[in-house]
Amino acid sequence: MSQTPIDVVVRPISKFIHQEYTSGIVLFLSVVAALFWANSPGAESYHHVWETSLSVGFAQHVLITPYTLWINDGLMAVFLLCHWSGTQAGVHGRRTLYA
């Protein structure tokens, strides 16, 4: 069976995404890019991005906060929720932890 052109493009990307080390590579490359950008002549634009506000809401109820707060508060809440649910799974015996 011959591969379609889209399969030729999607299959390697899909294979890479499903590898265990992918998140580490993406995180490392993101950190390197951020370090270069923050210490480059365009550092002002880097800081401007983090000071940009994002608003979410409807009608008169609007929450306006900078990206840094969304990331610090929102992503930490998601992280702790995932960590807590993983801990609870270990306590209830649904997952085995090897030291």
Backbone bond lengths (Angstrom), bond angles and torsions (degrees), N, CA, C in turn:
res aa  C-N    CA-C-N  psi(-1)  N-CA   C-N-CA  omega(-1)  CA-C   N-CA-C  phi
1 M - - - 1.444 - - 1.537 108.33 -
2 S 1.297 117.47 128.02 1.461 121.30 -178.00 1.528 110.06 -83.80
3 Q 1.310 114.59 149.24 1.452 120.18 -179.69 1.518 110.01 -85.87
4 T 1.320 115.70 141.90 1.458 120.29 174.42 1.521 108.31 -77.40
5 P 1.326 117.88 161.11 1.472 119.50 179.50 1.533 113.02 -57.95
6 I 1.326 116.83 -34.65 1.458 118.60 179.66 1.522 111.20 -69.08
7 D 1.334 117.57 -34.53 1.467 120.49 177.21 1.523 111.43 -63.83
8 V 1.323 116.45 -36.67 1.466 120.85 179.66 1.521 110.13 -62.31
9 V 1.341 117.01 -34.73 1.459 120.75 -179.61 1.529 111.24 -84.06
10 V 1.323 117.85 -43.84 1.461 121.95 -171.84 1.522 113.05 -76.51
11 R 1.302 118.28 -37.78 1.467 120.79 -174.97 1.533 113.23 -58.12
12 P 1.356 120.93 -48.72 1.475 118.95 178.67 1.530 112.42 -64.77
13 I 1.329 116.67 -36.46 1.465 119.69 178.76 1.519 109.91 -65.75
14 S 1.309 117.09 -44.76 1.460 121.56 178.96 1.525 111.11 -62.29
15 K 1.309 116.44 -41.85 1.467 120.70 179.27 1.531 110.29 -63.15
16 F 1.341 117.44 -42.06 1.455 121.83 179.37 1.529 111.11 -64.93
17 I 1.319 117.38 -43.41 1.461 121.65 -177.84 1.521 111.49 -62.93
18 H 1.310 117.67 -33.82 1.454 121.05 -176.56 1.538 113.97 -85.98
19 Q 1.320 117.85 5.00 1.466 121.64 175.93 1.534 109.20 -81.52
20 E 1.317 117.24 149.97 1.465 121.48 -177.64 1.528 112.61 -68.11
21 Y 1.299 117.76 -32.99 1.458 120.86 -174.75 1.527 113.26 -85.74
22 T 1.311 118.38 -1.19 1.463 121.48 -176.62 1.524 112.41 -59.64
23 S 1.322 117.62 -44.60 1.463 119.55 -177.72 1.525 110.84 -63.06
24 G 1.318 117.90 -36.45 1.460 121.13 177.63 1.517 112.15 -65.03
25 I 1.322 116.43 -41.18 1.468 120.55 178.81 1.520 110.51 -65.45
26 V 1.322 116.69 -45.38 1.469 120.73 -179.82 1.528 110.14 -63.31
27 L 1.319 118.05 -42.83 1.457 121.51 178.84 1.527 110.94 -63.51
28 F 1.324 117.16 -44.80 1.467 120.97 179.32 1.530 111.22 -61.31
29 L 1.328 117.45 -46.61 1.464 120.70 179.81 1.529 111.68 -64.66
30 S 1.323 116.94 -35.15 1.464 120.77 177.42 1.524 111.04 -66.29
31 V 1.314 116.75 -41.39 1.464 120.75 178.81 1.520 110.35 -65.21
32 V 1.316 117.25 -44.32 1.467 120.76 179.21 1.533 110.48 -61.80
33 A 1.333 117.12 -44.53 1.464 120.70 178.94 1.527 110.87 -62.66
34 A 1.331 117.46 -42.75 1.464 120.91 179.47 1.527 111.20 -64.75
35 L 1.339 117.34 -40.24 1.466 120.04 178.35 1.520 111.87 -62.87
36 F 1.323 115.92 -44.60 1.466 118.95 178.37 1.522 111.34 -64.26
37 W 1.332 116.88 -43.48 1.459 120.66 -178.51 1.532 110.91 -65.89
38 A 1.332 117.88 -43.08 1.463 121.78 -177.57 1.529 111.85 -68.89
39 N 1.324 117.55 -25.36 1.467 120.83 -178.58 1.517 112.96 -107.16
40 S 1.305 117.06 13.33 1.464 121.49 179.49 1.524 109.70 -95.73
41 P 1.329 116.98 174.65 1.464 119.10 175.38 1.540 112.55 -61.13
42 G 1.328 117.60 -19.85 1.461 121.00 178.41 1.510 113.33 -92.28
43 A 1.333 117.07 26.22 1.459 121.38 -176.68 1.526 112.17 -63.02
44 E 1.310 116.56 -29.44 1.468 119.32 179.21 1.527 111.08 -62.64
45 S 1.314 116.82 -38.73 1.469 119.45 178.32 1.521 111.21 -67.69
46 Y 1.344 117.21 -33.02 1.463 121.14 177.30 1.526 110.04 -61.95
47 H 1.319 117.08 -47.07 1.461 121.08 -179.58 1.519 110.94 -69.72
48 H 1.316 116.95 -32.80 1.466 120.60 178.03 1.533 110.68 -64.14
49 V 1.318 117.46 -37.92 1.466 121.01 178.76 1.529 110.17 -60.82
50 W 1.325 117.48 -43.80 1.461 120.65 -177.89 1.509 113.06 -71.85
51 E 1.325 117.76 -21.60 1.463 121.44 178.44 1.520 112.37 -89.29
52 T 1.318 117.69 -6.92 1.457 121.79 179.57 1.525 109.94 -67.11
53 S 1.313 116.14 136.81 1.459 120.65 -178.34 1.522 110.99 -91.54
54 L 1.314 114.55 148.07 1.458 122.92 175.89 1.513 106.97 -121.64
55 S 1.327 116.50 128.53 1.455 119.56 -179.16 1.520 110.19 -112.99
56 V 1.317 114.77 138.06 1.461 122.74 178.43 1.515 106.99 -133.59
57 G 1.321 116.57 134.29 1.451 118.88 177.99 1.506 112.23 163.16
58 F 1.300 114.06 -173.00 1.455 121.12 178.01 1.529 108.30 -147.82
59 A 1.306 115.73 147.05 1.468 123.46 179.59 1.527 110.39 51.00
60 Q 1.325 116.67 -120.80 1.459 120.02 -177.41 1.524 112.99 -91.97
61 H 1.308 118.10 -4.40 1.461 122.31 -177.86 1.523 109.29 -100.80
62 V 1.316 115.67 97.01 1.463 120.96 -176.68 1.521 109.65 -127.32
63 L 1.324 115.64 134.76 1.457 122.47 176.54 1.527 107.52 -107.38
64 I 1.321 116.94 116.50 1.466 122.31 -178.82 1.525 108.26 -117.25
65 T 1.325 116.50 113.96 1.462 121.27 178.80 1.528 109.60 -141.90
66 P 1.333 117.11 154.52 1.468 120.13 176.91 1.531 111.31 -70.08
67 Y 1.322 115.73 160.32 1.466 121.73 -179.95 1.527 112.00 -55.44
68 T 1.318 116.76 -36.44 1.468 118.85 -177.54 1.524 111.48 -59.70
69 L 1.324 117.33 -39.44 1.462 119.60 178.91 1.525 111.58 -69.97
70 W 1.341 116.97 -38.62 1.464 119.63 177.34 1.522 110.06 -59.74
71 I 1.319 115.94 -43.21 1.458 119.80 -177.78 1.525 110.71 -72.57
72 N 1.322 117.16 -49.35 1.462 120.03 -177.69 1.525 112.08 -61.97
73 D 1.313 117.29 -47.95 1.467 120.10 -175.73 1.519 112.37 -83.24
74 G 1.330 116.51 -49.09 1.461 120.53 -175.25 1.511 113.77 -67.67
75 L 1.309 117.32 -49.72 1.463 119.71 -178.23 1.522 112.13 -70.53
76 M 1.326 117.33 -32.96 1.460 118.81 175.88 1.522 110.66 -66.83
77 A 1.328 117.90 -36.58 1.465 120.36 176.59 1.524 110.42 -63.38
78 V 1.329 117.11 -42.62 1.464 120.74 178.48 1.531 109.78 -64.90
79 F 1.328 116.91 -43.99 1.465 120.70 179.02 1.521 111.13 -59.40
80 L 1.332 116.84 -47.98 1.458 120.00 -178.24 1.524 111.45 -66.67
81 L 1.321 116.90 -35.36 1.462 119.79 176.72 1.528 110.42 -63.91
82 C 1.326 116.70 -43.97 1.473 120.01 177.91 1.516 110.95 -65.49
83 H 1.327 116.97 -41.24 1.467 120.83 178.57 1.524 110.22 -63.80
84 W 1.328 116.68 -44.88 1.456 120.70 -179.53 1.525 110.93 -63.02
85 S 1.324 117.11 -42.96 1.467 119.17 -179.31 1.534 110.45 -66.79
86 G 1.329 117.87 -34.36 1.458 120.78 175.81 1.513 111.85 -67.63
87 T 1.323 116.51 -38.13 1.456 121.10 177.87 1.518 110.45 -66.20
88 Q 1.317 116.70 -41.77 1.457 120.86 179.72 1.523 110.66 -64.83
89 A 1.324 116.97 -36.92 1.467 119.65 178.16 1.521 109.70 -64.04
90 G 1.340 117.47 -37.44 1.454 120.74 178.24 1.516 112.63 -68.54
91 V 1.337 116.33 -36.91 1.447 120.84 179.84 1.523 110.80 -67.08
92 H 1.298 117.01 -38.29 1.464 121.44 -177.54 1.519 113.05 -85.38
93 G 1.307 116.84 1.49 1.465 120.40 174.96 1.506 115.12 81.46
94 R 1.310 118.48 12.78 1.468 119.40 178.85 1.520 111.50 -82.16
95 R 1.293 117.15 -14.59 1.454 121.35 -179.97 1.530 107.71 -136.36
96 T 1.309 117.24 138.96 1.459 120.86 -180.00 1.510 108.84 -99.98
97 L 1.322 116.56 132.55 1.450 122.02 179.18 1.522 108.57 -109.30
98 Y 1.320 116.19 124.01 1.460 121.33 178.42 1.516 108.69 -105.80
99 A 1.319 116.52 129.12 1.460 120.56 -178.73 1.505 110.44 -90.48
